[in-house]
Structure formats: C-alpha cells, structure tokens
Amino acid sequence: MRLKNQEVALDTLDWQILQAIQQNSKQTYSKVGRQLGVAHSTVYDRIRKMEKSGIIKKWTVDIDLEKIGINHITARMTVYTDPKESERVAKILSEAKEVLEVSMSLSEELLIIVKAVARDQEELHSFIAKKVAPLQGVLRIRTSIVTKRIKEERFLIDST
Amino acid sequence: MSSSSARTLRTLSRENAFYFFTSVGNYTGHRAMSMEEFANKIRKVQTNSLEFHLYRGDFEKWADEVLEDNILTERIGAVKLLKPIGNAIRDQLDFTVTKRLEELKNQTS
C-alpha cells in the first residue's frame, strides 16, 4: 500500500483482504490469511495500515431493528434548495439525529437527497415541518416513505 | 391599540411560521409568517394542502399556540365540523380568516 498523489494505491493482497472482510468482517485474521495464502500477521498489518489511512472507516454491525422490537419508518426526502444555501442546508441536515444519509445531486436543479428515520409518520412530519422546512434556502420538499425494502447492500469490492 | 390583537397580527420568526404541506413530508414551498400572509396563502395553495392541514388540526393548533387567538381557533374548528371538501375548504377558510383579520385590524386602529 503506498500513497500516490492523495490517493492510496493498493496492491492485489490489499484488495483481496478488503473483499474478504467486506463479505464477513467477523472472520479471524488467520482464516483470511489461510484463504489468501499469507500469514495472519500479514493480514493484521495490512488491515492496521488501511485503518490508519482511512480506507477502512469503521467496523460496525447491521442490526434488524424490527426483530428486537424497535419499530421505525424510513423515508427518502428530496430537498430542493436555493443553490447559494445548499451546502449549509446539507451540513445542518447531516447533524440531525433523524438523518442517516445526506447526498447532493445537480440535475436540473440542485437537490439534497436525505435518508431519514423516525418512530412513526407523525414524528417524521414533525421533524420535516419544524426542522427542515424552516431552514433558510429550502424551497420545497418531496418525501417518500419506504413501505417495502427489496434489497439493501453496500457496494462490494471485486478484486479480480 | 389592543396588545393581544397586535400580538396576533405580529410578524413571526421562521420557526413559528406556518408551512404548507400536501401530505406527510411533502412541503409545497408556501409558508405564512403572519396572519395576514396566512390569509393570502389560503387563496394560493393547493386545496389538498388545505384539506391535509384542516383535518389534522394543524390550523387550529397554530392559531392557538402561535397566534394565540382563541376566537380564530374556535372558528377554524367550526369550519372543520362542516366537513368541507375541495374549493369549499378554501372559501370557508378564506372567509373565516379574512373576517377575523379585519376584526383584529379594527381593534388595533
């Protein structure tokens, strides 16, 4: 692994390790090492370096909230903004506890796309009416409440 | 000038303005930062927005908690009991709010 301009250049082994831990981050360094034909200490060193450089941002767990009785709804909001205010609006939205993701898109208009969660529709509406609509630069908002999730995966690395 | 009338007619902060939605989370871009602006917006926003807020009780809540006008709150409640739909909602709200606005303006002059 070496730095090339501001980007980090990974070798084949780094890519293979990333692919292995992205599929199952709970497997041991020894198991990953065995799969790839290298020592577990090599896997450990590579992972440490990728953590330090920020390639591996965090280790987390994906919990099924419904199975443990935490009911919630997910909504996708499209926030139409005055272009002069969009960066500021996006930053404020990013800080809200109800907001999980914030992205920006420049199509015909400048849009902020937000994934938000709330306990129920009333709490969602209250959040949008009291905290999002009043933000300076917000022109209008379209919201879709997710009723059925068909697939939700992260982009998987292909090291081949 | 009546201080309570002046309070009801004041210009509000952005946080206390009324924001018009058509359904949960769908903001139309229309907002009212005073009772006078509210009266104007009633004539402009889509009727489905008026219907959404009337039957959720949002107008009454705002008239009571933000404008602090019990009379307007009661009159909007009375409109709701008539169960108007479509343009009848606009007409009845317009009449109710405009009439109350004139009363308050007369009290302050």
Interface residues (C-beta under 8 A of the other chain):
Chain A: A75 M77 Y80 Q121 L124 H125 I128 A129 K130 V132 A133 P134 Q136 V138 L139 R140 I141 R142 T143 I145
Chain B: R14 E15 A17 Y19 F21 V24 G25 N26 Y27 T28 G29 R31
